[in-house]
Amino acid sequence: MYLIFRCDCGRTMYSKEGIAHKKCVCGKNLKVKERRILAKAENHETASKMVRKFQEEKYGGLQFTTADKI
Ligand SMILES: [Zn+2]
């Protein structure tokens, strides 16, 4: 089982259940047990899809400049 959760920086990520710490790309070392779990997934493919979905939900309503326009 994989757990999906969010860092304080807003990034959604997943980790395998039972793993105590997960380092975010922002540099913060998260204690998985202390995070609010957004969702669970059976495997890492599903987990990564769900992470993408959560990221889209977070940014969905806002106009962001995409990388190809910079
Ligand atoms: Zn972070």
N, CA, C, O and the ligand as a Tripos MOL2 file, in Angstrom:
@<TRIPOS>MOLECULE
protein
  281   279    71     0     0
PROTEIN
NO_CHARGES

@<TRIPOS>ATOM
      1 N           0.8390   -1.2020    0.0000 N.3       1 MET1
      2 CA          0.0000    0.0000    0.0000 C.3       1 MET1
      3 C           0.8770    1.2560    0.0000 C.2       1 MET1
      4 O           1.9120    1.3160    0.6650 O.2       1 MET1
      5 N           0.4370    2.2390   -0.7550 N.am      2 TYR2
      6 CA          1.1560    3.5130   -0.8260 C.3       2 TYR2
      7 C           0.2870    4.6190   -0.2520 C.2       2 TYR2
      8 O          -0.9280    4.6400   -0.4460 O.2       2 TYR2
      9 N           0.9260    5.5300    0.4510 N.am      3 LEU3
     10 CA          0.2210    6.6400    1.0810 C.3       3 LEU3
     11 C           0.5020    7.9280    0.3220 C.2       3 LEU3
     12 O           1.6350    8.2100   -0.0660 O.2       3 LEU3
     13 N          -0.5580    8.6990    0.1220 N.am      4 ILE4
     14 CA         -0.4110    9.9790   -0.5610 C.3       4 ILE4
     15 C          -0.6460   11.0950    0.4530 C.2       4 ILE4
     16 O          -1.6420   11.0980    1.1770 O.2       4 ILE4
     17 N           0.2810   12.0320    0.4890 N.am      5 PHE5
     18 CA          0.1980   13.1060    1.4720 C.3       5 PHE5
     19 C           0.8490   14.3580    0.9020 C.2       5 PHE5
     20 O           1.4250   14.3400   -0.1850 O.2       5 PHE5
     21 N           0.7450   15.4250    1.6470 N.am      6 ARG6
     22 CA          1.2180   16.7130    1.1490 C.3       6 ARG6
     23 C           2.2400   17.3110    2.1020 C.2       6 ARG6
     24 O           2.1000   17.2320    3.3220 O.2       6 ARG6
     25 N           3.2570   17.9020    1.5240 N.am      7 CYS7
     26 CA          4.2630   18.6250    2.3050 C.3       7 CYS7
     27 C           3.7370   20.0160    2.6430 C.2       7 CYS7
     28 O           2.7780   20.4860    2.0310 O.2       7 CYS7
     29 N           4.3630   20.6720    3.6170 N.am      8 ASP8
     30 CA          3.9910   22.0430    3.9740 C.3       8 ASP8
     31 C           4.1770   23.0090    2.8120 C.2       8 ASP8
     32 O           3.5200   24.0480    2.7570 O.2       8 ASP8
     33 N           5.0640   22.6720    1.8870 N.am      9 CYS9
     34 CA          5.3010   23.5250    0.7250 C.3       9 CYS9
     35 C           4.1790   23.3840   -0.3050 C.2       9 CYS9
     36 O           4.1190   24.1480   -1.2680 O.2       9 CYS9
     37 N           3.2930   22.4110   -0.1000 N.am     10 GLY10
     38 CA          2.1590   22.2650   -1.0010 C.3      10 GLY10
     39 C           2.2930   21.1260   -1.9900 C.2      10 GLY10
     40 O           1.3320   20.7640   -2.6700 O.2      10 GLY10
     41 N           3.4850   20.5630   -2.0690 N.am     11 ARG11
     42 CA          3.7140   19.4790   -3.0170 C.3      11 ARG11
     43 C           3.0650   18.1780   -2.5230 C.2      11 ARG11
     44 O           3.2030   17.8010   -1.3590 O.2      11 ARG11
     45 N           2.3720   17.5210   -3.4160 N.am     12 THR12
     46 CA          1.7830   16.2230   -3.0870 C.3      12 THR12
     47 C           2.7710   15.1360   -3.4670 C.2      12 THR12
     48 O           3.4030   15.2120   -4.5200 O.2      12 THR12
     49 N           2.9090   14.1310   -2.6250 N.am     13 MET13
     50 CA          3.8360   13.0350   -2.9230 C.3      13 MET13
     51 C           3.3060   11.7470   -2.3280 C.2      13 MET13
     52 O           2.3130   11.7410   -1.6000 O.2      13 MET13
     53 N           3.9730   10.6730   -2.6420 N.am     14 TYR14
     54 CA          3.5560    9.3920   -2.0710 C.3      14 TYR14
     55 C           4.7670    8.6460   -1.5450 C.2      14 TYR14
     56 O           5.9000    8.8900   -1.9620 O.2      14 TYR14
     57 N           4.5060    7.7310   -0.6180 N.am     15 SER15
     58 CA          5.5640    6.8440   -0.1630 C.3      15 SER15
     59 C           4.9630    5.4960    0.1840 C.2      15 SER15
     60 O           3.7690    5.3750    0.4550 O.2      15 SER15
     61 N           5.8030    4.5050    0.1700 N.am     16 LYS16
     62 CA          5.3430    3.1560    0.5000 C.3      16 LYS16
     63 C           4.9500    3.1150    1.9710 C.2      16 LYS16
     64 O           5.6230    3.6940    2.8240 O.2      16 LYS16
     65 N           3.8700    2.4330    2.2480 N.am     17 GLU17
     66 CA          3.4150    2.3210    3.6290 C.3      17 GLU17
     67 C           4.4950    1.6400    4.4750 C.2      17 GLU17
     68 O           5.1070    0.6610    4.0490 O.2      17 GLU17
     69 N           4.7160    2.1680    5.6670 N.am     18 GLY18
     70 CA          5.7200    1.5890    6.5490 C.3      18 GLY18
     71 C           7.0240    2.3730    6.5530 C.2      18 GLY18
     72 O           7.8580    2.2070    7.4430 O.2      18 GLY18
     73 N           7.1930    3.2290    5.5490 N.am     19 ILE19
     74 CA          8.3870    4.0730    5.5090 C.3      19 ILE19
     75 C           8.1710    5.2620    6.4390 C.2      19 ILE19
     76 O           7.1440    5.9360    6.3640 O.2      19 ILE19
     77 N           9.1360    5.5140    7.3110 N.am     20 ALA20
     78 CA          8.9470    6.5090    8.3630 C.3      20 ALA20
     79 C           9.1540    7.9390    7.8680 C.2      20 ALA20
     80 O           8.4280    8.8500    8.2660 O.2      20 ALA20
     81 N          10.1520    8.1330    6.9970 N.am     21 HIS21
     82 CA         10.4940    9.4780    6.5590 C.3      21 HIS21
     83 C          10.5190    9.5660    5.0480 C.2      21 HIS21
     84 O          10.8800    8.6200    4.3480 O.2      21 HIS21
     85 N          10.1240   10.7310    4.5700 N.am     22 LYS22
     86 CA         10.1800   10.9850    3.1410 C.3      22 LYS22
     87 C          10.7080   12.3900    2.9580 C.2      22 LYS22
     88 O          10.1890   13.3380    3.5480 O.2      22 LYS22
     89 N          11.7330   12.5260    2.1460 N.am     23 LYS23
     90 CA         12.2980   13.8470    1.9170 C.3      23 LYS23
     91 C          11.6230   14.4710    0.7050 C.2      23 LYS23
     92 O          11.5540   13.8830   -0.3740 O.2      23 LYS23
     93 N          11.1310   15.6820    0.9230 N.am     24 CYS24
     94 CA         10.4890   16.4200   -0.1600 C.3      24 CYS24
     95 C          11.5680   17.1090   -0.9930 C.2      24 CYS24
     96 O          12.6880   17.3120   -0.5250 O.2      24 CYS24
     97 N          11.2250   17.4640   -2.2220 N.am     25 VAL25
     98 CA         12.1870   18.1830   -3.0620 C.3      25 VAL25
     99 C          12.5240   19.5680   -2.5080 C.2      25 VAL25
    100 O          13.5480   20.1460   -2.8710 O.2      25 VAL25
    101 N          11.6570   20.1100   -1.6190 N.am     26 CYS26
    102 CA         11.9430   21.4200   -1.0110 C.3      26 CYS26
    103 C          13.0090   21.2950    0.0740 C.2      26 CYS26
    104 O          13.5030   22.3040    0.5760 O.2      26 CYS26
    105 N          13.3670   20.0560    0.4410 N.am     27 GLY27
    106 CA         14.4170   19.8470    1.4200 C.3      27 GLY27
    107 C          13.9030   19.4340    2.7860 C.2      27 GLY27
    108 O          14.6790   19.0260    3.6500 O.2      27 GLY27
    109 N          12.6100   19.5380    2.9800 N.am     28 LYS28
    110 CA         12.0110   19.1850    4.2730 C.3      28 LYS28
    111 C          11.9280   17.6710    4.4070 C.2      28 LYS28
    112 O          11.5160   16.9740    3.4800 O.2      28 LYS28
    113 N          12.3240   17.1760    5.5680 N.am     29 ASN29
    114 CA         12.2390   15.7470    5.8510 C.3      29 ASN29
    115 C          10.9340   15.4900    6.5980 C.2      29 ASN29
    116 O          10.7820   15.9040    7.7470 O.2      29 ASN29
    117 N           9.9950   14.8100    5.9510 N.am     30 LEU30
    118 CA          8.6640   14.6330    6.5250 C.3      30 LEU30
    119 C           8.5690   13.3230    7.2860 C.2      30 LEU30
    120 O           9.0760   12.2890    6.8520 O.2      30 LEU30
    121 N           7.9030   13.3940    8.4380 N.am     31 LYS31
    122 CA          7.5580   12.1690    9.1550 C.3      31 LYS31
    123 C           6.2000   11.7250    8.6150 C.2      31 LYS31
    124 O           5.1760   12.3670    8.8490 O.2      31 LYS31
    125 N           6.2220   10.6190    7.8930 N.am     32 VAL32
    126 CA          5.0100   10.1790    7.1900 C.3      32 VAL32
    127 C           3.8450    9.9880    8.1670 C.2      32 VAL32
    128 O           2.7070   10.3260    7.8420 O.2      32 VAL32
    129 N           4.1130    9.4580    9.3390 N.am     33 LYS33
    130 CA          3.0500    9.1870   10.3130 C.3      33 LYS33
    131 C           2.3600   10.4560   10.8080 C.2      33 LYS33
    132 O           1.2100   10.4070   11.2450 O.2      33 LYS33
    133 N           3.0450   11.5760   10.7410 N.am     34 GLU34
    134 CA          2.4620   12.8190   11.2450 C.3      34 GLU34
    135 C           1.7180   13.5870   10.1630 C.2      34 GLU34
    136 O           1.0660   14.5900   10.4510 O.2      34 GLU34
    137 N           1.8100   13.1220    8.9210 N.am     35 ARG35
    138 CA          1.1260   13.8140    7.8280 C.3      35 ARG35
    139 C          -0.3260   13.3620    7.7690 C.2      35 ARG35
    140 O          -0.6630   12.2470    8.1670 O.2      35 ARG35
    141 N          -1.1710   14.2420    7.2670 N.am     36 ARG36
    142 CA         -2.5490   13.8630    6.9950 C.3      36 ARG36
    143 C          -2.5540   13.1050    5.6730 C.2      36 ARG36
    144 O          -2.1150   13.6280    4.6480 O.2      36 ARG36
    145 N          -3.0470   11.8840    5.7000 N.am     37 ILE37
    146 CA         -3.0380   11.0670    4.4940 C.3      37 ILE37
    147 C          -4.2290   11.4570    3.6030 C.2      37 ILE37
    148 O          -5.3850   11.3930    4.0210 O.2      37 ILE37
    149 N          -3.9190   11.8530    2.3910 N.am     38 LEU38
    150 CA         -4.9560   12.2800    1.4540 C.3      38 LEU38
    151 C          -5.6400   11.0840    0.8110 C.2      38 LEU38
    152 O          -6.8450   11.1060    0.5600 O.2      38 LEU38
    153 N          -4.8620   10.0420    0.5470 N.am     39 ALA39
    154 CA         -5.3960    8.8720   -0.1380 C.3      39 ALA39
    155 C          -4.4150    7.7220    0.0160 C.2      39 ALA39
    156 O          -3.2660    7.9040    0.4170 O.2      39 ALA39
    157 N          -4.9060    6.5340   -0.3170 N.am     40 LYS40
    158 CA         -4.0520    5.3510   -0.3480 C.3      40 LYS40
    159 C          -4.1550    4.7070   -1.7160 C.2      40 LYS40
    160 O          -5.1860    4.8070   -2.3800 O.2      40 LYS40
    161 N          -3.0970    4.0520   -2.1340 N.am     41 ALA41
    162 CA         -3.1020    3.4120   -3.4460 C.3      41 ALA41
    163 C          -2.4910    2.0180   -3.3310 C.2      41 ALA41
    164 O          -1.6470    1.7510   -2.4760 O.2      41 ALA41
    165 N          -2.9430    1.1490   -4.2130 N.am     42 GLU42
    166 CA         -2.4920   -0.2500   -4.1810 C.3      42 GLU42
    167 C          -1.0540   -0.4110   -4.6570 C.2      42 GLU42
    168 O          -0.3160   -1.2600   -4.1580 O.2      42 GLU42
    169 N          -0.6650    0.4070   -5.6210 N.am     43 ASN43
    170 CA          0.6780    0.2610   -6.2010 C.3      43 ASN43
    171 C           1.2170    1.6320   -6.5960 C.2      43 ASN43
    172 O           0.5040    2.6330   -6.5230 O.2      43 ASN43
    173 N           2.4680    1.6690   -7.0090 N.am     44 HIS44
    174 CA          3.0760    2.9870   -7.2340 C.3      44 HIS44
    175 C           2.5780    3.6640   -8.5030 C.2      44 HIS44
    176 O           2.6300    4.8890   -8.6110 O.2      44 HIS44
    177 N           2.0920    2.8770   -9.4700 N.am     45 GLU45
    178 CA          1.5050    3.5020  -10.6710 C.3      45 GLU45
    179 C           0.2540    4.2960  -10.2860 C.2      45 GLU45
    180 O           0.0850    5.4470  -10.6880 O.2      45 GLU45
    181 N          -0.6200    3.6560   -9.4990 N.am     46 THR46
    182 CA         -1.8320    4.3360   -9.0420 C.3      46 THR46
    183 C          -1.4660    5.5240   -8.1720 C.2      46 THR46
    184 O          -2.0610    6.5950   -8.2920 O.2      46 THR46
    185 N          -0.4850    5.3360   -7.2920 N.am     47 ALA47
    186 CA         -0.0710    6.4140   -6.3970 C.3      47 ALA47
    187 C           0.4130    7.6290   -7.1790 C.2      47 ALA47
    188 O           0.0610    8.7630   -6.8520 O.2      47 ALA47
    189 N           1.2240    7.3910   -8.2160 N.am     48 SER48
    190 CA          1.7510    8.5280   -8.9690 C.3      48 SER48
    191 C           0.6400    9.2080   -9.7690 C.2      48 SER48
    192 O           0.6700   10.4250   -9.9510 O.2      48 SER48
    193 N          -0.3360    8.4400  -10.2470 N.am     49 LYS49
    194 CA         -1.4830    9.0440  -10.9300 C.3      49 LYS49
    195 C          -2.2840    9.9120   -9.9730 C.2      49 LYS49
    196 O          -2.7190   11.0060  -10.3310 O.2      49 LYS49
    197 N          -2.4750    9.4210   -8.7530 N.am     50 MET50
    198 CA         -3.2510   10.1720   -7.7640 C.3      50 MET50
    199 C          -2.5190   11.4530   -7.3700 C.2      50 MET50
    200 O          -3.1390   12.5020   -7.1980 O.2      50 MET50
    201 N          -1.2030   11.3600   -7.2290 N.am     51 VAL51
    202 CA         -0.4080   12.5440   -6.9100 C.3      51 VAL51
    203 C          -0.6150   13.6020   -7.9980 C.2      51 VAL51
    204 O          -0.8060   14.7820   -7.7030 O.2      51 VAL51
    205 N          -0.5740   13.1590   -9.2570 N.am     52 ARG52
    206 CA         -0.7710   14.0830  -10.3700 C.3      52 ARG52
    207 C          -2.1560   14.7240  -10.2990 C.2      52 ARG52
    208 O          -2.3170   15.9170  -10.5570 O.2      52 ARG52
    209 N          -3.1470   13.9120   -9.9440 N.am     53 LYS53
    210 CA         -4.5120   14.4090   -9.8480 C.3      53 LYS53
    211 C          -4.6230   15.4580   -8.7390 C.2      53 LYS53
    212 O          -5.2590   16.4950   -8.9230 O.2      53 LYS53
    213 N          -4.0060   15.1860   -7.5970 N.am     54 PHE54
    214 CA         -4.0450   16.1530   -6.5010 C.3      54 PHE54
    215 C          -3.3440   17.4430   -6.8890 C.2      54 PHE54
    216 O          -3.7980   18.5320   -6.5360 O.2      54 PHE54
    217 N          -2.2380   17.3240   -7.6160 N.am     55 GLN55
    218 CA         -1.5150   18.5160   -8.0500 C.3      55 GLN55
    219 C          -2.3820   19.3340   -9.0150 C.2      55 GLN55
    220 O          -2.4070   20.5630   -8.9530 O.2      55 GLN55
    221 N          -3.0920   18.6290   -9.9090 N.am     56 GLU56
    222 CA         -3.9680   19.3240  -10.8590 C.3      56 GLU56
    223 C          -5.1180   20.0180  -10.1410 C.2      56 GLU56
    224 O          -5.5110   21.1260  -10.5050 O.2      56 GLU56
    225 N          -5.6560   19.3530   -9.1120 N.am     57 GLU57
    226 CA         -6.7440   19.9570   -8.3410 C.3      57 GLU57
    227 C          -6.2780   21.2210   -7.6530 C.2      57 GLU57
    228 O          -6.9980   22.2180   -7.5990 O.2      57 GLU57
    229 N          -5.0620   21.1680   -7.1270 N.am     58 LYS58
    230 CA         -4.5110   22.3080   -6.4100 C.3      58 LYS58
    231 C          -4.3370   23.5090   -7.3290 C.2      58 LYS58
    232 O          -4.6270   24.6450   -6.9540 O.2      58 LYS58
    233 N          -3.8580   23.2370   -8.5380 N.am     59 TYR59
    234 CA         -3.5560   24.3380   -9.4520 C.3      59 TYR59
    235 C          -4.6120   24.5240  -10.5330 C.2      59 TYR59
    236 O          -4.5510   25.4600  -11.3300 O.2      59 TYR59
    237 N          -5.5890   23.6060  -10.5430 N.am     60 GLY60
    238 CA         -6.5810   23.5680  -11.6250 C.3      60 GLY60
    239 C          -7.2930   24.8840  -11.8810 C.2      60 GLY60
    240 O          -7.4720   25.2730  -13.0350 O.2      60 GLY60
    241 N          -7.7110   25.5870  -10.8080 N.am     61 GLY61
    242 CA         -8.5210   26.7830  -10.9890 C.3      61 GLY61
    243 C          -7.7210   28.0420  -11.2640 C.2      61 GLY61
    244 O          -8.2960   29.1090  -11.4780 O.2      61 GLY61
    245 N          -6.4130   27.9300  -11.2590 N.am     62 LEU62
    246 CA         -5.5730   29.1110  -11.4020 C.3      62 LEU62
    247 C          -4.8530   29.1300  -12.7390 C.2      62 LEU62
    248 O          -4.5700   28.0850  -13.3250 O.2      62 LEU62
    249 N          -4.5690   30.3130  -13.2020 N.am     63 GLN63
    250 CA         -3.8320   30.4620  -14.4570 C.3      63 GLN63
    251 C          -2.3350   30.4770  -14.1530 C.2      63 GLN63
    252 O          -1.8200   31.4050  -13.5300 O.2      63 GLN63
    253 N          -1.6720   29.4580  -14.5940 N.am     64 PHE64
    254 CA         -0.2300   29.3880  -14.3870 C.3      64 PHE64
    255 C           0.4770   29.4170  -15.7320 C.2      64 PHE64
    256 O          -0.0120   28.8580  -16.7140 O.2      64 PHE64
    257 N           1.6140   30.0610  -15.7680 N.am     65 THR65
    258 CA          2.4320   30.0340  -16.9770 C.3      65 THR65
    259 C           3.1190   28.6760  -17.0470 C.2      65 THR65
    260 O           3.7880   28.2610  -16.1010 O.2      65 THR65
    261 N           2.9530   28.0020  -18.1490 N.am     66 THR66
    262 CA          3.5770   26.6910  -18.2850 C.3      66 THR66
    263 C           5.0090   26.8650  -18.7860 C.2      66 THR66
    264 O           5.3650   27.8960  -19.3580 O.2      66 THR66
    265 N           5.8110   25.8430  -18.5600 N.am     67 ALA67
    266 CA          7.2480   25.9120  -18.8510 C.3      67 ALA67
    267 C           7.5360   26.2740  -20.3100 C.2      67 ALA67
    268 O           8.5170   26.9610  -20.5930 O.2      67 ALA67
    269 N           6.6990   25.8220  -21.2270 N.am     68 ASP68
    270 CA          6.9620   26.0880  -22.6500 C.3      68 ASP68
    271 C           6.7000   27.5340  -23.0290 C.2      68 ASP68
    272 O           7.0570   27.9450  -24.1320 O.2      68 ASP68
    273 N           6.0810   28.3300  -22.1410 N.am     69 LYS69
    274 CA          5.7990   29.7380  -22.4470 C.3      69 LYS69
    275 C           6.8510   30.6830  -21.8580 C.2      69 LYS69
    276 O           6.8470   31.8810  -22.1400 O.2      69 LYS69
    277 N           7.7290   30.1430  -21.0590 N.am     70 ILE70
    278 CA          8.7500   30.9910  -20.3990 C.3      70 ILE70
    279 C           9.8440   31.3270  -21.4040 C.2      70 ILE70
    280 O          10.7990   32.0260  -21.0670 O.2      70 ILE70
    281 ZN          8.0960   20.3030    0.4920 Zn       71 ZN71
@<TRIPOS>BOND
     1     1     2 1
     2     2     3 1
     3     3     4 2
     4     3     5 am
     5     5     6 1
     6     6     7 1
     7     7     8 2
     8     7     9 am
     9     9    10 1
    10    10    11 1
    11    11    12 2
    12    11    13 am
    13    13    14 1
    14    14    15 1
    15    15    16 2
    16    15    17 am
    17    17    18 1
    18    18    19 1
    19    19    20 2
    20    19    21 am
    21    21    22 1
    22    22    23 1
    23    23    24 2
    24    23    25 am
    25    25    26 1
    26    26    27 1
    27    27    28 2
    28    27    29 am
    29    29    30 1
    30    30    31 1
    31    31    32 2
    32    31    33 am
    33    33    34 1
    34    34    35 1
    35    35    36 2
    36    35    37 am
    37    37    38 1
    38    38    39 1
    39    39    40 2
    40    39    41 am
    41    41    42 1
    42    42    43 1
    43    43    44 2
    44    43    45 am
    45    45    46 1
    46    46    47 1
    47    47    48 2
    48    47    49 am
    49    49    50 1
    50    50    51 1
    51    51    52 2
    52    51    53 am
    53    53    54 1
    54    54    55 1
    55    55    56 2
    56    55    57 am
    57    57    58 1
    58    58    59 1
    59    59    60 2
    60    59    61 am
    61    61    62 1
    62    62    63 1
    63    63    64 2
    64    63    65 am
    65    65    66 1
    66    66    67 1
    67    67    68 2
    68    67    69 am
    69    69    70 1
    70    70    71 1
    71    71    72 2
    72    71    73 am
    73    73    74 1
    74    74    75 1
    75    75    76 2
    76    75    77 am
    77    77    78 1
    78    78    79 1
    79    79    80 2
    80    79    81 am
    81    81    82 1
    82    82    83 1
    83    83    84 2
    84    83    85 am
    85    85    86 1
    86    86    87 1
    87    87    88 2
    88    87    89 am
    89    89    90 1
    90    90    91 1
    91    91    92 2
    92    91    93 am
    93    93    94 1
    94    94    95 1
    95    95    96 2
    96    95    97 am
    97    97    98 1
    98    98    99 1
    99    99   100 2
   100    99   101 am
   101   101   102 1
   102   102   103 1
   103   103   104 2
   104   103   105 am
   105   105   106 1
   106   106   107 1
   107   107   108 2
   108   107   109 am
   109   109   110 1
   110   110   111 1
   111   111   112 2
   112   111   113 am
   113   113   114 1
   114   114   115 1
   115   115   116 2
   116   115   117 am
   117   117   118 1
   118   118   119 1
   119   119   120 2
   120   119   121 am
   121   121   122 1
   122   122   123 1
   123   123   124 2
   124   123   125 am
   125   125   126 1
   126   126   127 1
   127   127   128 2
   128   127   129 am
   129   129   130 1
   130   130   131 1
   131   131   132 2
   132   131   133 am
   133   133   134 1
   134   134   135 1
   135   135   136 2
   136   135   137 am
   137   137   138 1
   138   138   139 1
   139   139   140 2
   140   139   141 am
   141   141   142 1
   142   142   143 1
   143   143   144 2
   144   143   145 am
   145   145   146 1
   146   146   147 1
   147   147   148 2
   148   147   149 am
   149   149   150 1
   150   150   151 1
   151   151   152 2
   152   151   153 am
   153   153   154 1
   154   154   155 1
   155   155   156 2
   156   155   157 am
   157   157   158 1
   158   158   159 1
   159   159   160 2
   160   159   161 am
   161   161   162 1
   162   162   163 1
   163   163   164 2
   164   163   165 am
   165   165   166 1
   166   166   167 1
   167   167   168 2
   168   167   169 am
   169   169   170 1
   170   170   171 1
   171   171   172 2
   172   171   173 am
   173   173   174 1
   174   174   175 1
   175   175   176 2
   176   175   177 am
   177   177   178 1
   178   178   179 1
   179   179   180 2
   180   179   181 am
   181   181   182 1
   182   182   183 1
   183   183   184 2
   184   183   185 am
   185   185   186 1
   186   186   187 1
   187   187   188 2
   188   187   189 am
   189   189   190 1
   190   190   191 1
   191   191   192 2
   192   191   193 am
   193   193   194 1
   194   194   195 1
   195   195   196 2
   196   195   197 am
   197   197   198 1
   198   198   199 1
   199   199   200 2
   200   199   201 am
   201   201   202 1
   202   202   203 1
   203   203   204 2
   204   203   205 am
   205   205   206 1
   206   206   207 1
   207   207   208 2
   208   207   209 am
   209   209   210 1
   210   210   211 1
   211   211   212 2
   212   211   213 am
   213   213   214 1
   214   214   215 1
   215   215   216 2
   216   215   217 am
   217   217   218 1
   218   218   219 1
   219   219   220 2
   220   219   221 am
   221   221   222 1
   222   222   223 1
   223   223   224 2
   224   223   225 am
   225   225   226 1
   226   226   227 1
   227   227   228 2
   228   227   229 am
   229   229   230 1
   230   230   231 1
   231   231   232 2
   232   231   233 am
   233   233   234 1
   234   234   235 1
   235   235   236 2
   236   235   237 am
   237   237   238 1
   238   238   239 1
   239   239   240 2
   240   239   241 am
   241   241   242 1
   242   242   243 1
   243   243   244 2
   244   243   245 am
   245   245   246 1
   246   246   247 1
   247   247   248 2
   248   247   249 am
   249   249   250 1
   250   250   251 1
   251   251   252 2
   252   251   253 am
   253   253   254 1
   254   254   255 1
   255   255   256 2
   256   255   257 am
   257   257   258 1
   258   258   259 1
   259   259   260 2
   260   259   261 am
   261   261   262 1
   262   262   263 1
   263   263   264 2
   264   263   265 am
   265   265   266 1
   266   266   267 1
   267   267   268 2
   268   267   269 am
   269   269   270 1
   270   270   271 1
   271   271   272 2
   272   271   273 am
   273   273   274 1
   274   274   275 1
   275   275   276 2
   276   275   277 am
   277   277   278 1
   278   278   279 1
   279   279   280 2
@<TRIPOS>SUBSTRUCTURE
     1 MET1         2 RESIDUE 1 A MET
     2 TYR2         6 RESIDUE 1 A TYR
     3 LEU3        10 RESIDUE 1 A LEU
     4 ILE4        14 RESIDUE 1 A ILE
     5 PHE5        18 RESIDUE 1 A PHE
     6 ARG6        22 RESIDUE 1 A ARG
     7 CYS7        26 RESIDUE 1 A CYS
     8 ASP8        30 RESIDUE 1 A ASP
     9 CYS9        34 RESIDUE 1 A CYS
    10 GLY10       38 RESIDUE 1 A GLY
    11 ARG11       42 RESIDUE 1 A ARG
    12 THR12       46 RESIDUE 1 A THR
    13 MET13       50 RESIDUE 1 A MET
    14 TYR14       54 RESIDUE 1 A TYR
    15 SER15       58 RESIDUE 1 A SER
    16 LYS16       62 RESIDUE 1 A LYS
    17 GLU17       66 RESIDUE 1 A GLU
    18 GLY18       70 RESIDUE 1 A GLY
    19 ILE19       74 RESIDUE 1 A ILE
    20 ALA20       78 RESIDUE 1 A ALA
    21 HIS21       82 RESIDUE 1 A HIS
    22 LYS22       86 RESIDUE 1 A LYS
    23 LYS23       90 RESIDUE 1 A LYS
    24 CYS24       94 RESIDUE 1 A CYS
    25 VAL25       98 RESIDUE 1 A VAL
    26 CYS26      102 RESIDUE 1 A CYS
    27 GLY27      106 RESIDUE 1 A GLY
    28 LYS28      110 RESIDUE 1 A LYS
    29 ASN29      114 RESIDUE 1 A ASN
    30 LEU30      118 RESIDUE 1 A LEU
    31 LYS31      122 RESIDUE 1 A LYS
    32 VAL32      126 RESIDUE 1 A VAL
    33 LYS33      130 RESIDUE 1 A LYS
    34 GLU34      134 RESIDUE 1 A GLU
    35 ARG35      138 RESIDUE 1 A ARG
    36 ARG36      142 RESIDUE 1 A ARG
    37 ILE37      146 RESIDUE 1 A ILE
    38 LEU38      150 RESIDUE 1 A LEU
    39 ALA39      154 RESIDUE 1 A ALA
    40 LYS40      158 RESIDUE 1 A LYS
    41 ALA41      162 RESIDUE 1 A ALA
    42 GLU42      166 RESIDUE 1 A GLU
    43 ASN43      170 RESIDUE 1 A ASN
    44 HIS44      174 RESIDUE 1 A HIS
    45 GLU45      178 RESIDUE 1 A GLU
    46 THR46      182 RESIDUE 1 A THR
    47 ALA47      186 RESIDUE 1 A ALA
    48 SER48      190 RESIDUE 1 A SER
    49 LYS49      194 RESIDUE 1 A LYS
    50 MET50      198 RESIDUE 1 A MET
    51 VAL51      202 RESIDUE 1 A VAL
    52 ARG52      206 RESIDUE 1 A ARG
    53 LYS53      210 RESIDUE 1 A LYS
    54 PHE54      214 RESIDUE 1 A PHE
    55 GLN55      218 RESIDUE 1 A GLN
    56 GLU56      222 RESIDUE 1 A GLU
    57 GLU57      226 RESIDUE 1 A GLU
    58 LYS58      230 RESIDUE 1 A LYS
    59 TYR59      234 RESIDUE 1 A TYR
    60 GLY60      238 RESIDUE 1 A GLY
    61 GLY61      242 RESIDUE 1 A GLY
    62 LEU62      246 RESIDUE 1 A LEU
    63 GLN63      250 RESIDUE 1 A GLN
    64 PHE64      254 RESIDUE 1 A PHE
    65 THR65      258 RESIDUE 1 A THR
    66 THR66      262 RESIDUE 1 A THR
    67 ALA67      266 RESIDUE 1 A ALA
    68 ASP68      270 RESIDUE 1 A ASP
    69 LYS69      274 RESIDUE 1 A LYS
    70 ILE70      278 RESIDUE 1 A ILE
    71 ZN71       281 GROUP 0 **** ****
